[in-house]
Amino acid sequence: MNMLVDGEWRTDAYQSTNEDGEFDRQDTTFRDRIEDDPDARFQPEAGRYHLYVSLACPWAHRTLLVRALKGLTDAISVDVVDPYRGDDGWQFTPEKEGCTEDSLYGADYLRELYVKADPDATCRVTVPVLWDKQEETIVNNESEEILRMLDTAFDGVAASDVDLYPDGYQDEVDRIIDDIYDPINNGVYRAGFANTQDAYDDAVEELFDALDHWDSVLEDQRYLAGDRLTEADICMFTTLVRFDEVYHTHFQCNHQFIREYDNLWPYLRDLYQTPGVAETVDMDHITEHYYTTHPDVSPKRIIPVGPDPDFEAAHDRDELPGGVPEDLLATV
């Protein structure tokens, strides 16, 4: 796989699997924080920060969801890269539907922003990227940390009062995010990029054991942490919404469709129909990215025509206790 090495672009520097054939995700490298503290280097301010995202990427999608639900669309600007990622990495192609130019610097490739932030960068070039326009640098490129910052540090800037990390739920939210990461969020990649049968079998078994578990949990509660929409649901949603269209086929996670689950399927539709969520989902970008960008997995780069699940169908989850108060979403 491709990455920067001492600020230079290399196409042969990163191995995505370990010696056992297991997918091995590299840690992100920019890990600063935005804090509502007068002594903090990065403080929450409207108009100061910018997101670079791919609409196809589930990790970047998390940040767009929080930006929408918190009412930060006017406060934090966004640029969108091409869903196809070739040998040169993420590219800006404003002539393509749903994509934008790099509105800040006119870069052709996202890697140029990484080098601007650190001329000696040695890392993969990933999305999302949270950029500080004032200091002209990357604040953070770890999706979970960006998600948390947008949710908790921008209350004085956000147009919505939605709280996705509420008091009394925080330990449980953190536990759930940790619990679903390896078997589900990363599990689909562990299955899809496995280079040995054992690595694939282990990943798929853990994935569907976890999905079965959460399907059972959701039988009598509306959300993963109980009666409140939280960051945990955001992290689950961006994997589930891609599952039937992409992961089931492309990553060979074909034991079961999400739409065949008694509770995960209506839960997914409930989340999708939450005001502000559907607008962040671009299935054309999602399917193009996965089926054209991984030639080792899908060498013919043919994009399937379906299955086109109906996320707008009635779900009846609102009969369970809790939910997101409509008045809090009035600004979405």
C-alpha positions in Angstrom: 0.0 0.0 0.0 1.0 3.6 -0.5 2.3 6.1 2.1 4.6 9.0 2.8 8.1 8.3 3.9 10.1 11.3 5.1 7.7 13.5 3.2 8.1 11.6 -0.1 5.3 9.5 -1.7 6.0 5.8 -1.9 3.9 3.0 -3.5 5.8 0.1 -1.9 6.3 1.0 1.7 3.4 -0.3 3.7 2.2 -3.9 4.2 -1.4 -4.2 5.2 -1.2 -7.7 6.5 1.1 -9.3 9.1 3.0 -12.6 8.7 -0.1 -14.6 9.7 -2.1 -13.0 6.8 -4.2 -10.9 9.2 -5.1 -7.3 8.3 -3.0 -4.9 10.4 -4.3 -1.4 10.5 -1.6 1.2 11.1 -2.0 3.8 13.9 -2.8 7.4 13.0 -0.2 10.0 13.5 -1.7 13.4 14.2 -3.3 13.3 17.6 -3.7 16.9 18.9 -6.9 18.0 20.6 -9.3 20.9 20.4 -10.2 21.8 24.0 -12.5 24.4 25.4 -9.7 25.8 27.6 -8.1 29.3 27.3 -4.6 27.7 27.6 -5.2 25.2 24.8 -3.3 25.5 21.6 -6.4 24.5 19.6 -9.6 26.1 20.9 -13.2 25.7 19.5 -14.0 28.5 17.2 -16.5 28.9 14.4 -14.8 29.1 11.0 -11.4 28.0 12.2 -11.5 24.3 11.4 -11.9 22.3 8.2 -12.6 18.7 7.5 -11.2 16.7 4.7 -13.3 13.6 4.1 -14.3 10.9 1.8 -18.1 10.2 1.6 -17.2 6.5 1.0 -15.1 6.1 4.2 -16.9 4.9 7.3 -14.3 6.5 9.5 -14.7 9.9 7.9 -18.5 9.4 7.8 -18.5 9.3 11.6 -17.2 12.9 11.7 -19.7 14.1 9.2 -22.6 12.6 11.2 -21.5 14.4 14.4 -21.0 17.6 12.5 -24.6 17.4 11.2 -26.3 16.3 14.4 -24.5 18.9 16.5 -25.4 21.7 14.1 -21.8 22.5 13.1 -22.2 22.6 9.4 -21.8 26.4 9.3 -19.0 26.4 11.8 -16.8 23.7 10.3 -16.2 23.6 6.5 -15.7 20.4 4.5 -13.9 19.3 1.3 -14.7 15.9 -0.2 -12.1 13.7 -2.1 -12.8 11.4 -5.1 -14.2 8.1 -3.9 -11.7 6.3 -6.2 -8.3 6.1 -4.6 -5.5 5.2 -7.0 -1.7 4.9 -6.7 -1.4 8.6 -5.9 -3.8 8.3 -3.0 -6.9 10.4 -2.2 -7.4 13.0 -5.0 -9.5 16.2 -5.4 -11.6 16.0 -8.5 -14.2 18.9 -8.3 -15.6 18.0 -11.8 -17.0 14.7 -10.4 -20.4 14.6 -8.7 -20.3 14.9 -5.0 -16.6 15.8 -4.9 -14.9 19.2 -4.3 -11.7 21.0 -4.9 -9.3 21.6 -2.1 -10.9 25.0 -1.1 -8.0 26.0 1.1 -4.9 25.5 -1.0 -5.9 24.1 -4.3 -4.0 20.9 -3.7 -4.4 18.0 -6.2 -3.9 15.3 -3.7 -4.6 15.0 0.0 -1.0 13.9 0.7 0.1 17.5 -0.1 -1.8 18.7 3.0 0.0 16.1 5.1 3.4 17.3 3.8 2.3 20.9 4.5 1.6 20.0 8.1 4.8 18.0 8.4 7.4 18.2 5.6 9.0 15.0 7.0 5.8 13.0 7.5 6.1 9.2 7.5 2.6 7.8 7.6 -0.4 6.7 5.6 -2.5 9.5 4.1 -6.0 8.8 5.5 -9.3 10.5 6.0 -10.8 12.1 8.0 -8.4 15.0 8.5 -9.3 17.8 10.9 -7.4 20.9 9.7 -6.7 24.2 11.6 -6.9 27.1 9.1 -5.3 29.5 11.6 -2.1 27.5 12.2 -2.3 25.8 8.8 -1.7 22.3 10.1 -3.5 19.0 10.9 -5.0 18.8 14.3 -6.0 15.2 14.2 -6.6 12.3 11.8 -8.0 9.8 14.2 -11.8 9.5 13.5 -12.8 8.5 17.1 -10.9 11.4 18.6 -12.3 13.9 16.0 -15.8 12.6 16.7 -15.4 13.1 20.4 -14.0 16.6 20.0 -16.8 17.7 17.7 -19.3 16.3 20.2 -17.9 17.7 23.4 -15.6 20.7 22.7 -17.9 22.8 20.5 -21.0 23.3 22.7 -20.4 27.0 22.6 -20.3 27.0 18.8 -22.9 24.2 17.9 -26.3 25.2 16.8 -27.9 22.0 18.2 -28.1 20.9 21.9 -27.8 17.2 21.0 -25.4 15.5 23.4 -24.0 12.2 22.1 -21.8 11.6 25.2 -24.2 12.4 28.0 -23.4 12.3 31.7 -24.4 8.9 33.2 -23.7 7.1 29.9 -20.1 7.9 29.2 -18.5 4.7 30.7 -21.0 2.6 28.8 -20.5 4.5 25.5 -16.7 4.1 25.8 -17.1 0.4 26.5 -19.4 -0.2 23.6 -17.2 1.7 21.2 -14.2 -0.4 22.2 -16.3 -3.6 22.1 -17.6 -3.1 18.5 -14.3 -1.8 17.0 -12.3 -4.9 16.5 -15.0 -7.5 15.6 -17.4 -5.2 13.6 -15.9 -1.8 12.5 -12.5 -3.3 11.8 -13.8 -6.8 11.5 -15.2 -6.3 8.0 -11.7 -5.2 6.9 -10.0 -8.1 8.7 -12.2 -10.4 6.7 -11.9 -8.6 3.4 -8.2 -8.2 3.5 -7.2 -11.5 5.1 -4.5 -13.4 3.2 -5.1 -16.8 4.8 -8.1 -18.9 5.3 -7.5 -19.0 9.1 -7.3 -15.2 9.3 -10.5 -14.9 7.3 -12.3 -17.6 9.3 -11.4 -16.0 12.6 -12.5 -12.5 11.5 -15.8 -13.7 10.1 -16.6 -15.8 13.2 -15.9 -12.8 15.5 -17.9 -10.4 13.2 -21.1 -12.5 13.2 -20.8 -13.5 16.8 -20.7 -9.7 17.6 -23.6 -8.9 15.3 -25.7 -11.7 16.8 -24.9 -10.3 20.3 -26.0 -6.7 19.4 -29.1 -8.0 17.6 -30.1 -9.6 20.9 -29.3 -6.5 22.9 -31.4 -4.3 20.6 -34.5 -6.5 21.1 -35.8 -4.5 24.0 -33.8 -1.2 23.9 -33.7 1.4 21.1 -30.0 2.2 21.1 -26.7 0.4 22.0 -26.3 2.2 25.3 -30.0 2.2 26.2 -32.6 4.9 25.6 -30.3 7.6 24.2 -28.6 8.1 20.8 -24.9 8.2 21.5 -21.5 8.2 19.9 -21.7 4.4 20.1 -24.6 4.4 17.6 -22.7 6.7 15.3 -19.8 4.2 15.2 -22.1 1.2 14.6 -24.1 3.0 11.9 -21.3 3.7 9.5 -20.4 0.0 9.3 -24.0 -1.3 9.2 -25.2 1.1 6.4 -22.4 -0.2 4.2 -22.8 -3.8 5.0 -25.3 -5.2 2.6 -24.2 -3.1 -0.3 -20.4 -3.6 0.2 -19.1 -5.8 3.0 -21.4 -8.7 2.4 -20.1 -9.2 -1.1 -16.8 -7.3 -1.5 -15.3 -8.4 1.8 -17.0 -11.9 1.8 -18.9 -11.2 5.0 -21.7 -13.2 3.4 -23.0 -15.3 6.3 -26.0 -13.0 6.7 -27.3 -9.7 5.4 -28.1 -7.0 8.0 -31.6 -6.8 6.5 -32.0 -10.4 7.7 -31.6 -9.5 11.4 -34.7 -9.0 13.4 -33.4 -6.0 15.4 -30.3 -4.7 13.7 -32.2 -4.0 10.5 -35.0 -1.9 12.0 -32.3 -0.3 14.3 -30.3 0.7 11.2 -33.4 2.2 9.5 -34.2 4.1 12.7 -30.8 5.7 12.7 -30.9 6.4 9.0 -34.2 8.2 9.4 -33.0 10.4 12.3 -33.0 14.0 11.0 -29.7 14.9 9.5 -28.4 11.4 9.1 -29.6 10.4 5.6 -28.0 13.5 4.0 -24.6 12.2 5.0 -25.0 8.9 3.2 -23.8 8.7 -0.4 -24.1 5.1 -1.6 -22.8 5.9 -5.0 -19.5 7.1 -3.5 -19.5 4.1 -1.1 -19.9 1.5 -3.8 -17.5 3.1 -6.3 -14.8 3.4 -3.7 -14.9 -0.2 -2.5 -15.4 -2.0 -5.8 -12.8 0.1 -7.7 -10.1 0.8 -5.2 -9.1 -2.6 -4.0 -7.8 -4.5 -7.1 -6.5 -7.4 -5.0 -10.0 -8.0 -3.8 -12.0 -6.9 -6.8 -9.6 -6.9 -9.8 -12.3 -6.2 -12.5 -13.5 -3.1 -10.7 -17.1 -3.8 -11.6 -19.7 -2.0 -9.4 -22.7 -4.2 -8.6 -26.2 -2.9 -9.2 -27.7 -3.9 -5.8 -29.1 -4.9 -3.5 -30.4 -1.4 -2.7 -31.8 -1.9 0.8 -34.8 0.3 1.7 -33.5 2.4 4.6 -36.7 4.5 4.4 -39.0 1.6 5.4 -41.0 1.9 8.6 -39.1 0.5 11.6 -41.4 0.8 14.7 -38.4 1.4 16.9 -40.0 4.5 18.3 -42.3 2.2 20.3 -39.3 1.5 22.5 -38.4 4.0 25.4 -36.2 7.0 24.6 -35.1 8.6 21.4 -33.7 11.9 20.2 -36.0 14.8 21.1 -37.3 16.4 18.0 -36.8 19.9 19.3 -33.1 19.3 19.8 -32.9 18.4 16.1 -34.8 21.4 14.9 -31.6 23.1 13.8 -30.3 20.1 11.8 
